[in-house]
Amino acid sequence: MGLREKILAKKAEIGIVGLGYVGLPLAMEFVRSGFSVHGIDIDEQKVCEINRGNSHVLDISNEVLGAALQSGRFRAYSDYGVVARLDCVSICVPTPLRKTKDPDISYIIDATQNIRKHVHENMLVVLESTTYPGTTEEILIPEFMNGQYQLGKNLFVAFSPERVDPGNPVYNTRNTPKIIGGVTRECTELARLLYEQVIDKVIPVSSTAAAEMVKLLENTFRAVNIGLVNEIAIMCDKLGVPVWEVIDAAATKPFGFMRFTPGPGLGGHCIPIDPLYLSWKLKMLNYNARFIELASEVNAHMPEYCVQKITRALNHVKKCVNGSRILILGVAYKKDISDVRESPALDIMRLLEQGGASVDYTDPYVKELRMDGQLRRAIELSPEAVRSYDLAVVATDHSLFDYEMIQKAAPLIFDSRNAYKASFTNVIKL
Ligand SMILES: NC(=O)c1ccc[n+]([C@@H]2O[C@H](COP(=O)([O-])OP(=O)(O)OC[C@H]3O[C@@H](n4cnc5c(N)ncnc54)[C@H](O)[C@@H]3O)[C@@H](O)[C@H]2O)c1
């Protein structure tokens, strides 16, 4: 049976490399569609927990994972040996930044080199990790090409950016349209065929670089628009104009305007990081990606801006940051999820502590937090607890917070997310 026939008959053996926020939901979609799926992750502890039916990804319940394991069509592995009997492999490993803010594609290189050891004829490899345009051609292809394979004939390689939005109740892996760009037309067609088995709508583009660029356009669009609205918030503050009212009113325009909201800064694995992959690549071509640099600068400044406003609010009631007890409400980077990667709440905590404040946090999704090597525990939220702080900061607007109780108990609140729509004398907004 050829690879095409195997895919159509759902007999193709699928591998997912990297079982994180992206890889595990994708693996579950392939299982749901009837494929046999083999997950590979270098984190042995994670592999062990997954095989026990304990999901670390909020969007995948233990029930869904348990059912996949019980079906006998899903298993996780911590070594790559299984690749030898796989037909299709999707790579979903992290693509962070180095301390110098340069792309760190070492995870992609490691995954590719490990797959290469077991690569065989009639195999499809798809890179999903967000990365700079050119990565698939420059990194994957040279690894796989050793004279034995002909791309598009007996080995197929494509790029397909993941668009997962953790915690989104409407859009998930299945119903979010997916972009595919292959190294050759045959690669695109085969990858399209595979993903059409599990995803409602698949959109082919002309090359891997175009597919890589699509993802960077999407995330740069968000980073730049968030940067713009953050700067509008700073300008409104200086003008004494309420920014949230301005945004709500502007959003009534039914065309030509898209609502973005200001906040304490960017977080997560995508928006603060991905645009810098693009600007890095352009620097190598002697071009300065000005919008990206400017948006990054404005967004990165937001935690400091929040602390300036907190300082002013405390000053107003004859208190100072130094010696104040401050409670951070929500440390996840956005509402109703547990992910704290790059969370601006952590920057606010650091800045306040540097200023001499005593800072605690509470978060229904993050019971424990390792910050700068130190383990912290969330405090239990109660009127007495809230009352004991000089100021509370809404850093993440989780739906589970009892905002009315907090407003009644807290002497002072800094609301960076517009959690309070009405105005209260003890609530200061961003
Ligand atoms: N999280 C999101 O919301 C999101 C959305 C769209 C795209 N992406 C992109 O998807 C990619 C994966 O992101 P994520 O959030 O799932 O990351 P993650 O950190 O949640 O998961 C990555 C997994 O890969 C494993 N891993 C690392 N190196 C490995 C290797 N060499 N071999 C096998 N496994 C390895 C890690 O142990 C981890 O479990 C990134 O490029 C990211 O930019 C993420």
The ligand as an SDF file (V2000), in Angstrom:
LIG
                    3D

 44 48  0  0  0  0  0  0  0  0999 V2000
    1.4270   27.0900   22.8750 N   0  0  0  0  0  0  0  0  0  0  0  0
    0.8240   27.7240   21.9250 C   0  0  0  0  0  0  0  0  0  0  0  0
   -0.1990   28.3730   22.1670 O   0  0  0  0  0  0  0  0  0  0  0  0
    1.2940   27.6840   20.4790 C   0  0  0  0  0  0  0  0  0  0  0  0
    0.4340   28.1240   19.4710 C   0  0  0  0  0  0  0  0  0  0  0  0
    0.8460   28.0710   18.1490 C   0  0  0  0  0  0  0  0  0  0  0  0
    2.1450   27.6100   17.8580 C   0  0  0  0  0  0  0  0  0  0  0  0
    2.9890   27.2100   18.8450 N   0  0  0  0  0  0  0  0  0  0  0  0
    4.3230   26.7330   18.4700 C   0  0  0  0  0  0  0  0  0  0  0  0
    4.3440   25.3030   18.5740 O   0  0  0  0  0  0  0  0  0  0  0  0
    5.6280   24.8760   19.0090 C   0  0  0  0  0  0  0  0  0  0  0  0
    5.4800   24.0300   20.2620 C   0  0  0  0  0  0  0  0  0  0  0  0
    4.9420   24.8520   21.2930 O   0  0  0  0  0  0  0  0  0  0  0  0
    4.3000   24.2710   22.6120 P   0  0  0  0  0  0  0  0  0  0  0  0
    3.6130   25.4160   23.2670 O   0  0  0  0  0  0  0  0  0  0  0  0
    3.5410   23.0300   22.3120 O   0  0  0  0  0  0  0  0  0  0  0  0
    5.6170   23.8950   23.4460 O   0  0  0  0  0  0  0  0  0  0  0  0
    5.6770   23.0220   24.7860 P   0  0  0  0  0  0  0  0  0  0  0  0
    6.8940   23.4830   25.5060 O   0  0  0  0  0  0  0  0  0  0  0  0
    4.3600   23.0210   25.4700 O   0  0  0  0  0  0  0  0  0  0  0  0
    5.9090   21.5480   24.2530 O   0  0  0  0  0  0  0  0  0  0  0  0
    7.0210   21.1550   23.5460 C   0  0  0  0  0  0  0  0  0  0  0  0
    7.3630   19.7230   23.9520 C   0  0  0  0  0  0  0  0  0  0  0  0
    8.4790   19.3190   23.1510 O   0  0  0  0  0  0  0  0  0  0  0  0
    9.3260   18.5210   23.9650 C   0  0  0  0  0  0  0  0  0  0  0  0
   10.6290   18.5060   23.3470 N   0  0  0  0  0  0  0  0  0  0  0  0
   11.6180   19.4340   23.3830 C   0  0  0  0  0  0  0  0  0  0  0  0
   12.6500   19.0580   22.6370 N   0  0  0  0  0  0  0  0  0  0  0  0
   12.3430   17.8600   22.1110 C   0  0  0  0  0  0  0  0  0  0  0  0
   13.0070   16.9680   21.2460 C   0  0  0  0  0  0  0  0  0  0  0  0
   14.2050   17.2540   20.7570 N   0  0  0  0  0  0  0  0  0  0  0  0
   12.4060   15.8130   20.9310 N   0  0  0  0  0  0  0  0  0  0  0  0
   11.1630   15.5140   21.4120 C   0  0  0  0  0  0  0  0  0  0  0  0
   10.4840   16.3220   22.2230 N   0  0  0  0  0  0  0  0  0  0  0  0
   11.0530   17.4900   22.5600 C   0  0  0  0  0  0  0  0  0  0  0  0
    9.2730   19.1800   25.3240 C   0  0  0  0  0  0  0  0  0  0  0  0
    9.6440   18.2780   26.3540 O   0  0  0  0  0  0  0  0  0  0  0  0
    7.7960   19.5880   25.4160 C   0  0  0  0  0  0  0  0  0  0  0  0
    7.0080   18.5920   26.0270 O   0  0  0  0  0  0  0  0  0  0  0  0
    6.4530   26.1460   19.2000 C   0  0  0  0  0  0  0  0  0  0  0  0
    7.2010   26.3980   18.0390 O   0  0  0  0  0  0  0  0  0  0  0  0
    5.4080   27.2250   19.3780 C   0  0  0  0  0  0  0  0  0  0  0  0
    5.8880   28.4910   18.9860 O   0  0  0  0  0  0  0  0  0  0  0  0
    2.5750   27.2190   20.1610 C   0  0  0  0  0  0  0  0  0  0  0  0
  1  2  1  0
  2  3  2  0
  2  4  1  0
  4  5  1  0
  4 44  2  0
  5  6  2  0
  6  7  1  0
  7  8  2  0
  8  9  1  0
  8 44  1  0
  9 10  1  0
  9 42  1  0
 10 11  1  0
 11 12  1  0
 11 40  1  0
 12 13  1  0
 13 14  1  0
 14 15  2  0
 14 16  1  0
 14 17  1  0
 17 18  1  0
 18 19  2  0
 18 20  1  0
 18 21  1  0
 21 22  1  0
 22 23  1  0
 23 24  1  0
 23 38  1  0
 24 25  1  0
 25 26  1  0
 25 36  1  0
 26 27  1  0
 26 35  1  0
 27 28  2  0
 28 29  1  0
 29 30  1  0
 29 35  2  0
 30 31  1  0
 30 32  2  0
 32 33  1  0
 33 34  2  0
 34 35  1  0
 36 37  1  0
 36 38  1  0
 38 39  1  0
 40 41  1  0
 40 42  1  0
 42 43  1  0
M  CHG  2   8   1  16  -1
M  END
$$$$
